[in-house]
Structures are given as structure tokens and as C-alpha cells.
């Protein structure tokens, strides 16, 4: 994912309380969203413009929050009631974002769940330093972890600890 800008020289992590808007066409499993949603969930703006599957959008929700959030989304689809949750998102590159999300699943003329729309607001964000060495180490750590190269991941984690990040 590339850096997403919000205004002059800012990234989404600089904008605490930035609000992202999304719509999910439930029968087609396509989520559409703006640049804030792309930034929070690590999905490219192009993918969201074409409609990304919900599984791709929510993949970085913190493991401890994932089951609760999934149940709340399911309940909102089944009941049509409003959805409201606070949870964390952690990317493989180490970025951590706390968000507040809300939405509602609207039904079509036959009463079938159809469009699920809402917002996700950044509550707090672990702002990445502008240190190129830290950025490279985080990117390498993400790759090492993804490829299950645990020794390399351990060394990169140590390097980041030395950098105080």
C-alpha cells in the first residue's frame, strides 16, 4: 500500500480523528471506500474503487478484537440494527491504529440485506517516524514475517528496538 495523503504533506496517521466512509454491497461482497479506509485497512484506493472483498478489508483487525467485531457485523446484517465498535488494527509493518466504527445494513425492497454503509474514525495512531532506516526495517520485518523467516524477523525486531521504535 502506498502512503495516502490527506492535505498538504500529511498522511492518514497524522490525522487523528480522520473519518473514513465505506459502503459494502453485501450480496456481491464488494467494499467501496475512501482514502482513509484504504489507509486504515491497508487496501489500495484502486482496490476499493473496484470493490474489495470484506475479508481483505478486515484482515488486519487485531486478533483479540476480530471475533467480537465479526459478531457485531453479523448481528447488524441479520437485525438491521446499528453497528458500533471500537477496535485496533495492526499492520504487518507495525503500524497500530485504534478506531471507532459504526454502520448499518440496509435492506432491498424484498427485505434482503443489501448495502452496509458507515464510517471508521481514527481515534489514535502509532505515527511512524520519518526515519528512513526505521521505515526500511519495518518493511523488511513485514516481508520476513510474511515469508516466515523467523531468524530475520528476530534480527529486524532487535534492530527496531535499538532504534527505540
C-alpha positions as CSV (number, residue, x, y, z in Angstrom):
1,X,0.0,0.0,0.0
2,X,1.3,3.4,-0.8
3,X,1.2,6.4,1.6
4,X,-2.2,8.1,1.4
5,X,-2.2,11.8,1.7
6,X,-4.8,14.0,3.4
7,X,-3.9,17.5,2.7
8,X,-0.6,19.2,2.4
9,X,2.2,16.8,3.5
10,X,0.0,14.7,5.8
11,X,-0.6,11.0,5.9
12,X,-3.6,9.4,7.5
13,X,-1.6,8.5,10.6
14,X,-1.0,12.2,11.2
15,X,-4.7,12.9,11.2
16,X,-6.1,11.6,14.5
17,X,-9.9,11.7,14.2
18,X,-9.9,11.4,10.4
19,X,-13.1,9.9,9.3
20,X,-13.3,7.2,6.5
21,X,-16.5,6.3,4.7
22,X,-17.4,2.9,3.2
23,X,-20.2,1.0,1.6
24,X,-20.3,-2.7,1.3
25,X,-22.6,-4.4,-1.2
26,X,-23.3,-7.5,0.8
27,X,-24.7,-9.8,-1.9
28,X,-21.6,-9.1,-4.1
29,X,-19.2,-8.9,-1.2
30,X,-17.7,-5.7,-2.5
31,X,-16.5,-2.9,-0.2
32,X,-16.0,0.6,-1.6
33,X,-14.3,3.2,0.5
34,X,-12.3,6.4,0.5
35,X,-8.6,7.1,1.1
36,X,-9.0,7.0,4.9
37,X,-10.5,3.5,4.7
38,X,-7.7,2.5,2.3
39,X,-5.1,3.8,4.8
40,X,-6.6,2.2,7.9
41,X,-7.1,-1.2,6.4
42,X,-4.1,-1.4,4.2
43,X,-6.1,-1.8,1.0
44,X,-5.2,0.3,-2.1
45,X,-7.5,3.0,-3.2
46,X,-7.8,1.3,-6.6
47,X,-9.0,-2.0,-5.0
48,X,-11.6,0.0,-3.0
49,X,-12.7,1.8,-6.1
50,X,-13.3,-1.6,-7.8
51,X,-14.8,-3.2,-4.7
52,X,-12.6,-5.3,-2.4
53,X,-13.9,-8.4,-0.6
54,X,-14.7,-7.7,3.1
55,X,-12.1,-10.4,4.1
56,X,-9.3,-8.3,2.6
57,X,-10.6,-5.1,4.2
58,X,-10.8,-6.5,7.8
59,X,-7.7,-8.8,7.7
60,X,-5.6,-6.6,10.0
61,X,-8.1,-6.1,12.8
62,X,-6.3,-7.1,16.0
63,X,-6.8,-10.8,16.7
64,X,-8.2,-10.1,20.2
65,X,-10.9,-7.9,18.6
66,X,-11.7,-9.8,15.4
67,X,-14.3,-12.3,16.8
68,X,-16.2,-9.6,18.6
69,X,-16.2,-7.3,15.6
70,X,-17.3,-10.1,13.2
71,X,-20.2,-11.0,15.5
72,X,-21.3,-7.3,15.7
73,X,-21.2,-7.0,11.9
74,X,-23.1,-10.3,11.5
75,X,-25.7,-9.1,14.1
76,X,-26.1,-5.8,12.2
77,X,-26.7,-7.6,8.9
78,X,-29.3,-10.0,10.5
79,X,-31.2,-7.5,12.5
80,X,-30.7,-4.2,10.6
81,X,-29.8,-2.5,13.8
82,X,-26.9,-0.1,14.0
83,X,-23.3,-1.3,14.4
84,X,-20.9,0.4,16.7
85,X,-17.5,-0.9,17.8
86,X,-14.0,0.2,18.9
87,X,-11.1,-1.9,17.9
88,X,-7.5,-1.9,16.9
89,X,-5.9,-2.5,13.6
90,X,-2.2,-3.7,13.4
91,X,-0.5,-4.0,10.0
92,X,2.4,-6.3,9.4
93,X,4.7,-3.3,9.1
94,X,4.0,-2.5,12.8
95,X,1.6,0.4,12.4
96,X,-1.2,0.3,15.0
97,X,-4.4,2.3,14.7
98,X,-7.3,2.5,17.2
99,X,-10.6,3.1,15.5
100,X,-14.3,3.7,16.3
101,X,-16.6,2.2,13.6
102,X,-20.3,2.5,13.0
103,X,-22.7,1.4,10.3
104,X,-26.0,-0.1,9.4
105,X,-27.1,-2.7,6.9
106,X,-29.9,-1.5,4.7
107,X,-32.3,-3.9,3.0
108,X,-33.7,-4.0,-0.5
109,X,-37.4,-4.0,-1.5
110,X,-37.7,-7.7,-0.6
111,X,-36.1,-7.2,2.8
112,X,-32.8,-8.8,1.9
113,X,-29.7,-7.3,3.4
114,X,-28.1,-5.3,0.6
115,X,-26.0,-2.2,1.4
116,X,-23.9,-1.9,4.6
117,X,-22.7,1.7,5.0
118,X,-20.8,3.5,7.7
119,X,-17.8,5.3,9.0
120,X,-14.5,4.4,10.6
121,X,-12.8,7.1,12.7
122,X,-9.1,7.1,13.6
123,X,-9.0,7.5,17.4
124,X,-5.3,7.2,17.9
125,X,-2.5,6.1,15.6
126,X,1.1,5.0,16.2
127,X,2.7,7.6,13.9
128,X,5.7,6.1,12.1
129,X,8.8,8.2,12.3
130,X,10.2,9.8,9.2
131,X,13.4,7.9,9.8
132,X,14.2,6.1,6.5
133,X,16.2,3.4,8.4
134,X,13.2,2.6,10.6
135,X,10.9,2.6,7.6
136,X,13.1,0.1,5.8
137,X,13.5,-2.1,8.9
138,X,9.7,-2.1,9.3
139,X,9.2,-3.0,5.7
140,X,11.8,-5.8,5.9
141,X,10.2,-7.1,9.1
142,X,6.8,-7.3,7.3
143,X,8.4,-9.3,4.5
144,X,10.3,-11.6,6.8
145,X,7.2,-12.3,8.9
146,X,5.1,-12.9,5.8
147,X,7.7,-15.3,4.4
148,X,8.1,-17.0,7.8
149,X,11.8,-16.2,8.0
150,X,11.8,-16.0,11.8
151,X,15.5,-15.5,12.3
152,X,15.5,-12.5,10.0
153,X,12.3,-11.2,11.8
154,X,14.1,-11.6,15.2
155,X,17.1,-9.6,14.0
156,X,14.9,-6.9,12.5
157,X,12.9,-6.6,15.7
158,X,16.1,-6.2,17.6
159,X,17.3,-3.5,15.2
160,X,14.0,-1.7,15.7
161,X,14.4,-2.0,19.5
162,X,17.9,-0.5,19.3
163,X,16.4,2.4,17.2
164,X,13.9,2.9,20.1
165,X,10.9,2.3,17.8
